[in-house]
Amino acid sequence: MSPQIVLMTGCSSGIGLATAKRLALDAERRYIVIATVIATSEKSDLETAVGDALNKTIFIQELDVTKDDDITAVVDGTLKTHGKIDILINVAGIGVADIPERVPREQIETIFSVNVFGAIRLTQAVLPQMKQRRAGKIITISSTGGKLGYPYLDMYCSTKFALEGFFQSLAVSLRSFNVRVCLVEPGGTNTGLTTVVNNSIDARLQDESIDDIDRRQLQCLRETITKNEIAWPDDVADAITTGCLDVDEPVLGHLLPEELHDVVRAAAGDVTGETGQAIMQNSIGK
C-alpha cells in the first residue's frame, strides 16, 4: 500500500512537531508528511527531531496560513508531486490572555486570522480532491477552550468555539463523501503557547492602571494554568494517531485527558450555562 500523504501546519514546535515526528518515524512507513512552518528559520528543531527521515518520509515547507497565495502554492505543489492529500492536520494556532477590553482590534484580527481563517481556508483548498476521490481525513486541533469559555482567554476561546462550529457542521456533509472530520480537544498542554499566555498575564500584571479585581483574578489564573498543565505534546500526538489515523471511521470529538470528560459533560448538560460558569470561576478564585 502506498504511503498516505499528510499535510500539516504548525510543525515548528509543540503538538505539531510531536505529531510530525511521530508520523515521519512511523515504523511501517505509512506516511509521507508535508510539514509546514511559518518561516524556514523555525525549522531547526523539527529537522533535529526527525533526523534521517528528513526528505524521505518528511518534507518541510514554508506556509503562512494567513496568506491565500501560500496556501494555494503548498496545496497545488503537494498535489502535483504526490497526486493526492489523504490527511490534513490543522495545528497552527496562537493565543493571548488579557483583560478583554484591553485587547486591540489588530490583535483580535491576527488571532482569528491564524486560528480560524487559516484552518478554514486550508481546508477549503484540500476539499475538492478529497471529495472527488471519496476519501480523506481532516484533523483540527481545537481545545477544551472550544467547549468551555476560560476567563481572560476570551479571544483564544472564541476562535476555538468558531473552529468547533465550522468543523462540526462540515463533518455532517462530508461523511457522504467518505471524508471524516476530527476535532482533537486537549486540556492544559505544556507547549510554547502556555508560555506565551503566561507571559501576557505577567505583562498585564505590571500595568498599575488595572482594576484590583482583574489583578487578583489574573494572578489566580496564572497559578491555575501552571498547575493544570496535565498533558504533553506527545500525549496529543498519541490521540491523533490512535484515535483519528489508526481508525477507518473515527468519531468527531477527541477530548483529552479523560479526567476532563465529566467536567465538560456536566457543563454541557446544563442549558442555563451556570454549571460551566461555576467551573470556570474556580480558575480565578471565588
Backbone as JSON, one array per atom type, in Angstrom:
{
  "sequence": "MSPQIVLMTGCSSGIGLATAKRLALDAERRYIVIATVIATSEKSDLETAVGDALNKTIFIQELDVTKDDDITAVVDGTLKTHGKIDILINVAGIGVADIPERVPREQIETIFSVNVFGAIRLTQAVLPQMKQRRAGKIITISSTGGKLGYPYLDMYCSTKFALEGFFQSLAVSLRSFNVRVCLVEPGGTNTGLTTVVNNSIDARLQDESIDDIDRRQLQCLRETITKNEIAWPDDVADAITTGCLDVDEPVLGHLLPEELHDVVRAAAGDVTGETGQAIMQNSIGK",
  "N": [[0.85, -1.2, 0.0], [0.56, 2.2, -0.84], [2.16, 5.03, 0.74], [0.31, 7.25, 2.91], [-0.45, 10.6, 2.2], [0.27, 13.34, 4.11], [-0.61, 16.52, 5.04], [0.44, 19.11, 7.07], [0.12, 21.79, 9.46], [1.82, 24.24, 11.56], [4.24, 23.06, 12.57], [6.63, 23.66, 13.8], [7.04, 23.47, 16.52], [5.92, 22.14, 19.71], [2.7, 20.58, 19.7], [2.4, 20.2, 16.93], [5.05, 19.64, 16.06], [5.6, 17.3, 17.56], [3.68, 15.55, 16.52], [4.28, 15.49, 13.77], [6.84, 14.37, 13.88], [6.18, 11.85, 14.98], [4.69, 10.67, 12.88], [6.48, 10.78, 10.74], [8.49, 9.08, 11.57], [7.26, 6.68, 11.68], [7.16, 3.22, 12.1], [6.28, 1.48, 10.14], [6.34, 3.0, 7.94], [4.1, 4.39, 6.91], [3.35, 6.9, 6.16], [3.83, 9.93, 4.33], [4.98, 13.0, 5.13], [4.1, 16.32, 4.76], [5.33, 18.81, 6.22], [4.64, 21.89, 7.56], [5.95, 25.14, 8.27], [5.9, 28.47, 9.61], [8.0, 30.04, 8.83], [11.15, 29.42, 7.3], [13.24, 29.74, 9.04], [12.39, 28.68, 11.37], [12.59, 25.94, 11.42], [14.55, 24.32, 12.53], [14.41, 22.81, 14.97], [12.56, 20.86, 14.31], [13.87, 19.57, 12.2], [16.03, 18.47, 13.59], [14.62, 16.73, 15.26], [13.5, 14.79, 13.52], [15.61, 13.7, 12.19], [17.29, 11.37, 10.18], [15.08, 10.89, 8.66], [14.36, 13.11, 7.28], [13.47, 14.61, 4.25], [12.84, 12.17, 3.24], [10.66, 10.62, 4.49], [9.52, 12.83, 5.42], [8.94, 16.2, 4.57], [9.84, 19.53, 4.7], [8.13, 22.55, 4.47], [7.55, 26.03, 3.8], [4.86, 27.89, 5.11], [2.52, 30.31, 5.54], [-0.38, 30.53, 7.12], [-2.13, 32.62, 6.99], [-2.0, 33.68, 4.52], [-3.38, 33.5, 1.42], [-2.1, 32.96, -1.01], [0.13, 31.48, -0.24], [-1.13, 29.2, 0.79], [-2.39, 28.17, -1.52], [-0.13, 27.64, -3.11], [1.27, 25.66, -1.63], [-0.62, 23.57, -1.39], [-1.25, 23.05, -4.11], [1.3, 22.4, -5.02], [1.85, 20.1, -3.52], [-0.12, 18.35, -4.47], [0.67, 18.19, -7.13], [3.14, 16.93, -6.9], [2.65, 14.57, -5.39], [0.14, 13.69, -6.07], [-2.13, 13.52, -4.49], [-3.8, 14.4, -1.4], [-4.12, 12.86, 1.49], [-4.59, 13.28, 4.19], [-5.28, 16.02, 6.22], [-3.91, 18.02, 8.72], [-4.67, 20.4, 10.89], [-2.9, 22.44, 12.83], [-1.64, 24.86, 13.51], [-1.66, 27.67, 15.61], [-2.34, 30.49, 17.75], [-2.32, 32.45, 20.8], [-3.57, 34.5, 23.53], [-3.67, 35.89, 26.8], [-5.62, 38.18, 28.5], [-7.05, 41.22, 29.81], [-10.24, 41.61, 28.59], [-11.25, 44.03, 27.37], [-8.95, 45.37, 26.91], [-7.63, 44.29, 24.78], [-6.34, 44.99, 21.67], [-7.92, 45.76, 18.49], [-6.42, 44.92, 16.22], [-4.91, 42.84, 17.22], [-6.87, 41.0, 17.89], [-7.84, 40.46, 15.31], [-5.58, 39.24, 14.22], [-5.34, 36.88, 15.75], [-7.72, 35.56, 15.05], [-7.28, 35.34, 12.32], [-5.13, 33.54, 12.1], [-5.91, 31.28, 13.73], [-8.55, 30.62, 12.98], [-9.46, 31.53, 10.31], [-7.25, 30.7, 8.8], [-7.22, 27.88, 9.16], [-9.73, 27.24, 8.07], [-9.49, 28.19, 5.4], [-7.37, 26.61, 4.42], [-8.5, 24.1, 4.66], [-10.62, 24.38, 2.84], [-9.09, 24.43, 0.54], [-8.04, 21.83, 0.28], [-10.24, 20.23, 0.09], [-11.67, 19.8, -2.48], [-10.24, 17.74, -3.96], [-10.31, 15.66, -2.13], [-13.06, 15.16, -1.91], [-13.6, 14.45, -4.52], [-12.11, 12.1, -4.75], [-13.41, 10.64, -2.9], [-12.43, 10.15, -0.33], [-10.57, 10.72, 2.65], [-9.18, 12.52, 5.48], [-9.69, 15.04, 7.88], [-8.17, 16.7, 10.34], [-8.32, 18.66, 13.16], [-6.8, 20.73, 15.54], [-8.4, 21.63, 18.28], [-9.59, 22.66, 21.4], [-10.15, 22.31, 24.95], [-10.97, 24.75, 25.54], [-12.66, 25.32, 23.49], [-14.94, 24.25, 24.24], [-15.6, 25.12, 26.78], [-15.73, 28.39, 28.07], [-12.91, 30.12, 28.97], [-11.95, 32.4, 31.49], [-10.43, 35.54, 30.76], [-9.15, 34.44, 28.65], [-10.57, 35.06, 26.48], [-10.42, 35.79, 23.7], [-8.89, 33.76, 22.55], [-10.44, 31.48, 23.22], [-12.79, 32.11, 21.84], [-11.98, 31.77, 19.21], [-11.57, 29.04, 19.16], [-14.13, 28.07, 19.72], [-15.29, 28.91, 17.35], [-13.95, 27.29, 15.5], [-14.92, 24.81, 16.33], [-17.64, 25.07, 15.63], [-17.5, 25.37, 12.82], [-16.2, 22.98, 11.93], [-17.74, 20.95, 13.07], [-20.11, 21.34, 11.66], [-19.2, 20.94, 9.04], [-18.43, 18.27, 9.15], [-20.75, 16.76, 8.97], [-21.8, 16.93, 6.31], [-19.64, 15.9, 4.9], [-19.38, 13.2, 5.47], [-20.87, 11.73, 3.7], [-19.24, 11.72, 1.55], [-17.26, 10.06, 2.28], [-15.29, 11.28, 3.75], [-13.72, 12.04, 6.69], [-14.02, 14.02, 9.62], [-12.18, 15.23, 12.36], [-12.04, 16.56, 15.62], [-9.66, 17.43, 17.8], [-9.33, 17.87, 21.17], [-7.52, 19.05, 23.42], [-6.8, 19.48, 26.95], [-5.06, 21.51, 29.36], [-1.89, 21.85, 28.08], [1.57, 21.31, 27.9], [3.11, 23.46, 26.14], [4.66, 25.82, 23.85], [2.69, 27.72, 23.59], [1.49, 27.94, 26.09], [3.51, 29.22, 27.49], [3.55, 31.7, 26.16], [0.99, 32.65, 26.83], [1.2, 32.81, 29.64], [3.24, 34.71, 29.81], [1.93, 36.92, 28.73], [0.03, 37.4, 30.68], [1.71, 38.05, 32.82], [2.83, 40.42, 31.85], [0.57, 42.12, 31.77], [-0.01, 42.24, 34.46], [1.89, 43.98, 35.34], [0.87, 46.4, 34.81], [-0.16, 49.2, 36.29], [-2.59, 50.44, 36.14], [-4.75, 48.75, 36.06], [-7.8, 47.28, 37.31], [-8.25, 46.25, 40.71], [-9.66, 43.89, 41.09], [-9.45, 42.58, 38.61], [-6.68, 42.24, 38.67], [-6.29, 40.49, 40.84], [-7.72, 38.27, 39.93], [-6.38, 37.61, 37.56], [-3.89, 36.91, 38.59], [-4.59, 34.62, 40.0], [-5.48, 33.03, 37.87], [-3.07, 32.68, 36.51], [-1.68, 31.02, 38.28], [-3.39, 28.81, 38.19], [-3.18, 27.95, 35.53], [-0.52, 27.09, 35.41], [-0.61, 25.02, 37.28], [-2.37, 23.28, 36.07], [-1.22, 22.15, 33.83], [-1.43, 19.39, 32.38], [-0.91, 17.67, 30.35], [1.22, 16.57, 27.64], [2.85, 17.44, 24.53], [3.35, 14.99, 23.17], [1.32, 13.39, 24.18], [-0.93, 14.41, 22.91], [-0.23, 13.91, 20.28], [-0.36, 11.13, 20.38], [-3.13, 10.8, 20.71], [-4.04, 11.76, 18.27], [-2.91, 9.93, 16.44], [-3.76, 7.33, 17.34], [-6.49, 7.67, 17.8], [-7.55, 8.97, 15.57], [-6.11, 8.5, 13.12], [-5.48, 5.76, 13.02], [-7.89, 4.56, 12.84], [-10.56, 3.59, 10.8], [-13.06, 4.87, 10.55], [-13.2, 7.35, 12.31], [-14.49, 8.95, 15.31], [-16.03, 12.18, 15.77], [-15.28, 14.01, 17.94], [-12.5, 14.36, 20.16], [-11.7, 14.48, 23.17], [-9.33, 15.25, 25.61], [-7.34, 15.12, 28.63], [-8.93, 12.08, 29.93], [-9.89, 12.78, 32.41], [-11.18, 15.16, 32.14], [-13.59, 14.68, 30.97], [-15.96, 14.29, 32.53], [-16.25, 16.83, 33.59], [-16.71, 18.52, 31.34], [-18.96, 17.26, 30.35], [-20.79, 17.7, 32.42], [-21.06, 20.49, 32.32], [-22.07, 20.81, 29.72], [-24.53, 19.62, 29.98], [-26.15, 21.37, 31.28], [-28.45, 23.61, 30.47], [-28.69, 26.24, 31.2], [-26.19, 27.26, 31.47], [-24.93, 27.85, 33.84], [-23.55, 25.92, 35.29], [-21.15, 25.56, 33.88], [-20.16, 28.16, 34.2], [-19.69, 28.2, 36.96], [-17.73, 26.26, 37.18], [-15.61, 27.42, 35.73], [-15.24, 29.69, 37.23], [-13.8, 28.84, 39.38], [-11.22, 28.81, 38.42], [-10.29, 31.35, 38.64], [-10.6, 32.03, 41.23], [-12.91, 32.61, 43.98]],
  "CA": [[0.0, 0.0, 0.0], [1.35, 3.43, -0.91], [2.03, 5.86, 1.95], [-0.68, 8.31, 2.92], [0.15, 11.93, 2.15], [-0.23, 14.14, 5.22], [-0.25, 17.93, 5.05], [0.3, 19.61, 8.43], [0.58, 23.14, 9.79], [2.27, 24.45, 12.93], [5.15, 21.96, 12.89], [7.92, 24.11, 14.32], [7.17, 23.19, 17.94], [4.72, 21.68, 20.41], [1.88, 19.49, 19.19], [2.71, 19.97, 15.52], [6.35, 18.98, 15.95], [5.48, 15.94, 18.11], [2.89, 14.73, 15.61], [5.06, 15.32, 12.54], [7.89, 13.4, 14.2], [5.56, 10.54, 15.14], [4.3, 10.13, 11.59], [7.66, 10.63, 9.89], [9.28, 7.96, 12.07], [6.4, 5.5, 11.76], [7.95, 2.03, 11.8], [5.79, 0.85, 8.92], [6.48, 3.99, 6.87], [2.76, 4.53, 6.33], [3.03, 8.3, 5.88], [4.77, 10.96, 3.86], [4.49, 14.2, 5.81], [4.46, 17.66, 4.3], [5.27, 19.55, 7.49], [4.83, 23.3, 7.24], [6.31, 26.1, 9.32], [5.6, 29.81, 9.12], [9.23, 30.56, 8.22], [12.2, 28.39, 7.29], [14.11, 29.96, 10.19], [11.82, 27.99, 12.51], [12.52, 24.51, 11.14], [15.71, 23.59, 13.05], [14.02, 21.82, 15.98], [11.9, 19.76, 13.6], [14.92, 18.84, 11.48], [16.75, 17.66, 14.57], [13.74, 15.69, 15.79], [13.22, 13.72, 12.56], [16.88, 13.09, 11.82], [17.5, 10.83, 8.83], [13.81, 10.82, 7.9], [14.2, 14.34, 6.52], [13.47, 14.47, 2.79], [12.49, 10.78, 2.89], [9.26, 10.49, 4.87], [9.02, 14.15, 5.83], [9.46, 17.32, 3.79], [9.47, 20.76, 5.39], [7.85, 23.66, 3.59], [7.12, 27.27, 4.44], [3.46, 28.2, 4.88], [1.84, 31.25, 6.42], [-1.79, 30.21, 6.88], [-2.9, 33.85, 6.78], [-1.8, 34.12, 3.14], [-4.01, 32.59, 0.46], [-1.14, 32.55, -2.03], [0.93, 30.4, 0.36], [-1.98, 28.01, 0.86], [-2.54, 27.65, -2.88], [1.15, 27.12, -3.58], [1.61, 24.41, -0.93], [-1.59, 22.53, -1.76], [-1.05, 22.69, -5.53], [2.6, 21.73, -5.14], [1.72, 18.75, -2.96], [-0.92, 17.55, -5.41], [1.47, 17.96, -8.33], [4.22, 15.99, -6.58], [2.2, 13.3, -4.82], [-1.11, 13.29, -6.69], [-3.24, 13.49, -3.55], [-3.59, 14.7, 0.01], [-5.01, 11.95, 2.21], [-4.86, 13.73, 5.54], [-4.92, 17.39, 6.59], [-3.89, 18.23, 10.16], [-4.58, 21.83, 11.21], [-2.35, 22.62, 14.18], [-1.17, 26.23, 13.75], [-2.53, 28.49, 16.46], [-1.72, 31.44, 18.69], [-3.26, 32.85, 21.85], [-3.18, 35.55, 24.46], [-4.55, 36.09, 27.95], [-5.61, 39.6, 28.8], [-8.34, 41.82, 30.15], [-10.81, 41.63, 27.24], [-11.38, 45.36, 26.76], [-7.61, 45.91, 26.63], [-7.05, 43.65, 23.6], [-6.6, 45.83, 20.49], [-8.57, 45.13, 17.34], [-5.48, 44.25, 15.31], [-4.52, 41.56, 17.82], [-8.03, 40.12, 17.71], [-7.87, 40.04, 13.92], [-4.47, 38.33, 14.0], [-5.67, 35.59, 16.36], [-8.73, 34.91, 14.22], [-6.7, 35.05, 11.01], [-4.33, 32.32, 12.21], [-6.59, 30.13, 14.34], [-9.82, 30.27, 12.34], [-9.49, 31.69, 8.85], [-6.21, 29.87, 8.21], [-7.67, 26.48, 9.13], [-10.84, 27.13, 7.13], [-9.02, 28.36, 4.02], [-6.59, 25.44, 4.04], [-9.47, 23.02, 4.49], [-11.28, 24.61, 1.55], [-8.16, 24.14, -0.55], [-7.8, 20.4, 0.1], [-11.5, 19.5, -0.01], [-12.11, 19.31, -3.8], [-9.67, 16.45, -4.36], [-10.81, 14.63, -1.2], [-14.44, 14.83, -2.29], [-13.54, 13.76, -5.81], [-11.57, 10.76, -4.52], [-14.26, 9.97, -1.91], [-11.55, 9.65, 0.73], [-9.75, 11.74, 3.29], [-9.39, 12.86, 6.88], [-9.32, 16.41, 8.25], [-8.0, 16.71, 11.79], [-8.06, 20.03, 13.61], [-6.54, 20.87, 16.97], [-9.23, 22.6, 18.98], [-9.18, 22.82, 22.79], [-11.26, 22.36, 25.9], [-11.41, 26.14, 25.43], [-13.72, 25.37, 22.49], [-16.1, 23.67, 24.91], [-15.87, 25.97, 27.93], [-15.06, 29.69, 27.94], [-11.99, 30.41, 30.07], [-11.83, 33.84, 31.74], [-9.24, 36.23, 30.29], [-8.72, 33.82, 27.4], [-11.77, 35.3, 25.67], [-10.14, 35.81, 22.26], [-8.45, 32.41, 22.19], [-11.59, 30.57, 23.29], [-13.75, 32.42, 20.78], [-11.5, 31.14, 17.97], [-11.78, 27.6, 19.26], [-15.57, 27.87, 19.53], [-15.54, 29.06, 15.92], [-13.49, 26.06, 14.85], [-15.87, 23.74, 16.66], [-18.84, 25.27, 14.84], [-17.24, 25.11, 11.4], [-15.87, 21.59, 11.63], [-18.91, 20.12, 13.38], [-21.02, 21.48, 10.53], [-18.57, 20.33, 7.88], [-18.35, 16.82, 9.32], [-22.01, 16.12, 8.59], [-21.91, 16.8, 4.85], [-18.51, 15.17, 4.32], [-19.45, 11.75, 5.67], [-21.41, 11.12, 2.48], [-18.12, 11.62, 0.61], [-16.26, 9.21, 2.93], [-14.26, 12.13, 4.33], [-14.0, 12.14, 8.11], [-13.5, 15.19, 10.33], [-11.9, 15.01, 13.78], [-11.65, 17.69, 16.46], [-8.87, 16.99, 18.96], [-9.6, 18.93, 22.14], [-6.72, 18.84, 24.63], [-6.8, 20.43, 28.06], [-3.79, 22.2, 29.54], [-0.79, 21.11, 27.48], [2.84, 22.01, 28.07], [3.64, 23.88, 24.85], [5.07, 27.22, 23.81], [1.51, 28.57, 23.74], [1.33, 28.2, 27.52], [4.5, 30.24, 27.85], [3.07, 32.98, 25.62], [-0.15, 33.07, 27.64], [1.71, 33.23, 30.95], [3.97, 35.97, 29.64], [0.97, 38.01, 28.51], [-0.53, 37.71, 32.0], [2.75, 38.75, 33.59], [2.95, 41.78, 31.33], [-0.58, 42.9, 32.19], [0.08, 42.45, 35.91], [2.78, 45.12, 35.58], [0.1, 47.61, 34.5], [-0.71, 49.72, 37.54], [-3.9, 51.04, 35.93], [-5.84, 47.77, 36.02], [-8.64, 47.15, 38.5], [-7.74, 45.28, 41.67], [-10.33, 42.61, 40.88], [-8.77, 41.95, 37.48], [-5.34, 41.85, 39.09], [-6.4, 39.3, 41.68], [-8.18, 37.14, 39.14], [-5.31, 37.24, 36.66], [-2.87, 36.21, 39.37], [-5.13, 33.29, 40.28], [-5.46, 32.3, 36.61], [-1.66, 32.32, 36.26], [-1.39, 29.85, 39.12], [-4.21, 27.7, 37.71], [-2.63, 27.48, 34.27], [0.69, 26.35, 35.73], [-0.99, 23.8, 38.0], [-3.2, 22.4, 35.23], [-0.5, 21.61, 32.67], [-1.53, 17.96, 32.68], [-0.62, 16.88, 29.15], [2.4, 16.93, 26.87], [2.59, 17.31, 23.09], [3.31, 13.59, 22.76], [0.0, 12.85, 24.52], [-1.85, 14.81, 21.85], [0.17, 13.13, 19.1], [-0.92, 9.79, 20.58], [-4.57, 10.87, 20.46], [-4.22, 11.93, 16.83], [-2.57, 8.7, 15.72], [-4.57, 6.17, 17.72], [-7.92, 7.96, 17.75], [-8.0, 9.51, 14.28], [-5.46, 7.94, 11.95], [-5.49, 4.3, 13.03], [-9.3, 4.13, 12.81], [-11.12, 3.87, 9.48], [-14.17, 5.82, 10.68], [-13.06, 7.94, 13.65], [-15.54, 9.84, 15.78], [-15.74, 13.6, 15.57], [-14.61, 14.69, 19.05], [-11.48, 13.63, 20.91], [-11.4, 15.31, 24.33], [-8.34, 14.62, 26.46], [-7.38, 13.74, 29.09], [-10.24, 11.57, 30.31], [-10.33, 13.44, 33.63], [-12.0, 16.33, 31.79], [-14.86, 14.28, 30.35], [-17.08, 14.55, 33.43], [-16.38, 18.29, 33.73], [-17.34, 19.05, 30.13], [-20.3, 16.67, 30.28], [-21.65, 18.39, 33.38], [-21.34, 21.83, 31.81], [-22.91, 20.7, 28.52], [-25.86, 19.17, 30.35], [-26.9, 22.46, 31.94], [-28.8, 24.56, 29.42], [-28.59, 27.61, 31.71], [-24.8, 27.69, 31.41], [-24.41, 28.2, 35.15], [-22.57, 24.92, 35.73], [-19.89, 25.94, 33.26], [-19.69, 29.39, 34.84], [-19.17, 27.85, 38.27], [-16.46, 25.53, 36.99], [-14.59, 28.36, 35.31], [-14.99, 30.64, 38.32], [-12.75, 28.27, 40.23], [-9.89, 29.08, 37.87], [-9.83, 32.7, 39.01], [-10.97, 32.26, 42.63], [-14.31, 32.91, 44.22]],
  "C": [[0.89, 1.25, 0.0], [1.14, 4.27, 0.34], [0.92, 6.9, 1.79], [0.04, 9.66, 2.97], [-0.52, 12.81, 3.2], [0.28, 15.57, 5.07], [-0.56, 18.49, 6.43], [0.73, 21.05, 8.54], [1.11, 23.16, 11.23], [3.29, 23.45, 13.42], [6.47, 22.39, 13.5], [8.13, 23.76, 15.78], [5.9, 22.53, 18.46], [4.03, 20.49, 19.76], [2.2, 19.17, 17.74], [4.02, 19.23, 15.33], [6.25, 17.53, 16.43], [4.73, 15.02, 17.15], [3.64, 14.47, 14.31], [6.16, 14.29, 12.74], [7.31, 12.0, 14.29], [5.24, 9.9, 13.79], [5.51, 9.87, 10.69], [8.49, 9.41, 10.28], [8.46, 6.69, 12.25], [7.15, 4.26, 11.28], [7.54, 1.37, 10.5], [5.83, 1.79, 7.72], [5.16, 4.19, 6.12], [2.47, 5.94, 5.84], [4.19, 9.01, 5.19], [4.2, 12.27, 4.35], [5.02, 15.45, 5.14], [4.25, 18.56, 5.51], [5.57, 21.02, 7.22], [5.13, 24.12, 8.49], [6.11, 27.49, 8.74], [6.8, 30.45, 8.45], [10.31, 29.49, 8.31], [13.16, 28.55, 8.46], [13.62, 29.2, 11.42], [11.81, 26.47, 12.35], [13.6, 23.68, 11.83], [15.33, 22.52, 14.06], [13.36, 20.61, 15.32], [12.93, 18.93, 12.85], [15.7, 17.94, 12.42], [15.91, 16.48, 15.04], [13.56, 14.52, 14.82], [14.48, 13.07, 12.01], [16.94, 12.64, 10.37], [16.22, 10.71, 8.01], [13.6, 12.05, 7.02], [14.41, 14.1, 5.04], [13.31, 13.02, 2.33], [11.01, 10.55, 3.2], [8.69, 11.81, 5.39], [9.73, 15.23, 5.03], [8.94, 18.6, 4.43], [9.28, 21.87, 4.38], [7.38, 24.87, 4.4], [5.66, 27.55, 4.09], [2.96, 29.15, 5.96], [0.35, 31.1, 6.15], [-2.66, 31.44, 6.71], [-2.81, 34.35, 5.35], [-2.36, 33.1, 2.16], [-3.03, 32.1, -0.6], [-0.26, 31.42, -1.51], [0.13, 29.09, 0.38], [-2.1, 27.36, -0.51], [-1.25, 26.99, -3.36], [1.49, 25.78, -2.94], [0.67, 23.29, -1.33], [-1.37, 22.09, -3.21], [0.27, 21.95, -5.72], [2.56, 20.3, -4.62], [0.95, 17.84, -3.91], [-0.13, 17.24, -6.68], [2.53, 16.89, -8.08], [3.71, 14.61, -6.21], [0.86, 12.82, -5.37], [-2.32, 13.29, -5.78], [-2.81, 14.07, -2.21], [-4.61, 13.85, 0.76], [-5.49, 12.54, 3.53], [-4.41, 15.19, 5.68], [-4.98, 17.49, 8.11], [-3.64, 19.71, 10.42], [-4.12, 22.0, 12.66], [-2.07, 24.09, 14.49], [-2.16, 27.03, 14.58], [-1.73, 29.39, 17.37], [-2.77, 31.83, 19.72], [-2.7, 33.96, 22.7], [-4.16, 35.53, 25.63], [-4.46, 37.56, 28.33], [-7.0, 40.02, 29.28], [-9.04, 42.12, 28.82], [-10.89, 43.01, 26.6], [-10.04, 46.0, 26.46], [-6.98, 45.29, 25.38], [-7.36, 44.5, 22.37], [-7.17, 45.05, 19.32], [-7.58, 44.36, 16.47], [-5.0, 42.92, 15.88], [-5.65, 40.55, 17.72], [-8.05, 39.57, 16.29], [-6.75, 39.05, 13.61], [-4.78, 36.94, 14.54], [-6.7, 34.84, 15.51], [-8.17, 34.52, 12.85], [-5.9, 33.75, 11.03], [-5.19, 31.13, 12.62], [-7.81, 29.67, 13.56], [-9.73, 30.33, 10.82], [-8.43, 30.84, 8.17], [-6.64, 28.42, 8.08], [-8.8, 26.29, 8.12], [-10.35, 27.22, 5.68], [-8.2, 27.16, 3.55], [-7.5, 24.23, 3.82], [-10.2, 23.16, 3.16], [-10.39, 24.19, 0.39], [-7.97, 22.65, -0.78], [-9.1, 19.62, -0.18], [-11.85, 19.01, -1.43], [-11.55, 17.95, -4.18], [-10.08, 15.34, -3.41], [-12.22, 14.19, -1.59], [-14.46, 14.06, -3.61], [-13.08, 12.33, -5.64], [-12.43, 9.96, -3.55], [-13.41, 9.37, -0.79], [-10.8, 10.83, 1.35], [-10.09, 11.9, 4.76], [-8.9, 14.28, 7.12], [-9.33, 16.47, 9.77], [-7.59, 18.11, 12.22], [-7.85, 20.04, 15.12], [-7.4, 22.0, 17.51], [-8.72, 22.69, 20.42], [-10.39, 22.6, 23.69], [-11.8, 23.79, 25.95], [-12.38, 26.35, 24.28], [-15.01, 24.75, 23.01], [-16.57, 24.54, 26.08], [-15.09, 27.27, 27.77], [-14.22, 29.99, 29.17], [-11.86, 31.92, 30.26], [-10.45, 34.35, 31.34], [-8.58, 35.56, 29.09], [-9.85, 33.96, 26.38], [-11.5, 35.17, 24.18], [-9.73, 34.42, 21.79], [-9.63, 31.45, 22.16], [-12.6, 30.84, 22.18], [-13.3, 31.84, 19.45], [-11.73, 29.64, 18.0], [-13.27, 27.24, 19.16], [-15.92, 27.97, 18.05], [-15.11, 27.82, 15.15], [-14.45, 24.91, 15.1], [-17.13, 23.86, 15.78], [-18.63, 24.93, 13.38], [-17.06, 23.62, 11.14], [-16.97, 20.62, 12.05], [-19.91, 20.16, 12.22], [-20.48, 20.75, 9.3], [-18.61, 18.81, 7.95], [-19.6, 16.12, 8.81], [-22.08, 15.89, 7.08], [-20.81, 15.92, 4.26], [-18.6, 13.67, 4.5], [-20.02, 11.04, 4.44], [-20.34, 10.98, 1.4], [-17.0, 10.72, 1.15], [-15.05, 10.02, 3.39], [-14.63, 12.37, 5.79], [-13.31, 13.37, 8.7], [-13.32, 14.83, 11.8], [-11.5, 16.32, 14.44], [-10.93, 17.13, 17.68], [-8.84, 18.14, 19.95], [-8.82, 18.71, 23.43], [-6.99, 19.9, 25.7], [-5.44, 21.09, 28.16], [-2.62, 21.36, 29.07], [0.48, 21.95, 27.55], [3.45, 22.31, 26.7], [4.09, 25.34, 24.94], [3.9, 28.17, 23.96], [1.28, 28.91, 25.21], [2.29, 29.28, 27.98], [4.06, 31.62, 27.39], [1.93, 33.53, 26.47], [0.32, 33.57, 29.01], [2.47, 34.55, 30.86], [3.03, 37.15, 29.44], [0.27, 38.39, 29.83], [0.48, 38.51, 32.83], [2.89, 40.2, 33.15], [1.79, 42.65, 31.79], [-0.55, 43.18, 33.69], [1.03, 43.59, 36.27], [2.08, 46.45, 35.36], [-0.6, 48.09, 35.77], [-2.12, 50.28, 37.39], [-5.05, 50.04, 36.0], [-6.56, 47.69, 37.37], [-8.1, 46.05, 39.41], [-8.39, 43.9, 41.5], [-9.7, 41.87, 39.71], [-7.39, 41.46, 37.89], [-5.38, 40.54, 39.89], [-6.77, 38.08, 40.85], [-7.13, 36.68, 38.14], [-4.21, 36.47, 37.39], [-3.32, 34.77, 39.67], [-5.12, 32.44, 39.02], [-4.05, 31.83, 36.27], [-1.28, 31.07, 37.04], [-2.15, 28.62, 38.62], [-3.62, 27.1, 36.44], [-1.39, 26.62, 34.53], [0.36, 25.01, 36.37], [-1.68, 22.8, 37.09], [-2.53, 21.99, 33.93], [-0.4, 20.1, 32.84], [-1.26, 17.08, 31.47], [0.65, 17.41, 28.48], [2.09, 16.78, 25.39], [2.52, 15.87, 22.61], [1.97, 12.93, 23.09], [-1.01, 13.18, 23.43], [-1.52, 14.07, 20.56], [-0.36, 11.71, 19.19], [-2.41, 9.78, 20.24], [-4.86, 11.0, 18.97], [-3.99, 10.61, 16.1], [-3.53, 7.56, 16.05], [-6.06, 6.43, 17.55], [-8.43, 8.39, 16.39], [-7.42, 8.77, 13.08], [-5.54, 6.42, 11.88], [-6.9, 3.71, 12.97], [-9.89, 4.53, 11.46], [-12.21, 4.94, 9.53], [-14.13, 6.44, 12.08], [-14.25, 8.82, 14.01], [-15.1, 11.28, 15.62], [-14.87, 14.18, 16.68], [-13.67, 13.8, 19.83], [-10.99, 14.54, 22.05], [-10.4, 14.59, 25.22], [-7.75, 15.63, 27.44], [-8.78, 13.36, 29.58], [-10.78, 12.25, 31.57], [-11.25, 14.63, 33.35], [-13.38, 15.95, 31.26], [-16.05, 14.62, 31.24], [-17.33, 16.05, 33.58], [-17.13, 18.87, 32.54], [-18.77, 18.51, 29.99], [-21.26, 17.38, 31.22], [-22.03, 19.78, 32.88], [-22.29, 21.78, 30.62], [-24.34, 20.32, 28.86], [-26.73, 20.22, 31.01], [-27.2, 23.54, 30.91], [-28.73, 26.01, 29.9], [-27.16, 28.15, 31.6], [-24.17, 27.94, 32.76], [-23.39, 27.18, 35.68], [-21.2, 25.24, 35.16], [-19.31, 27.19, 33.89], [-19.07, 29.08, 36.2], [-17.82, 27.14, 38.17], [-15.34, 26.5, 36.65], [-14.26, 29.39, 36.4], [-13.89, 30.15, 39.23], [-11.36, 28.58, 39.73], [-9.38, 30.47, 38.23], [-10.23, 33.05, 40.45], [-12.43, 32.62, 42.75], [-14.45, 34.21, 45.0]]
}
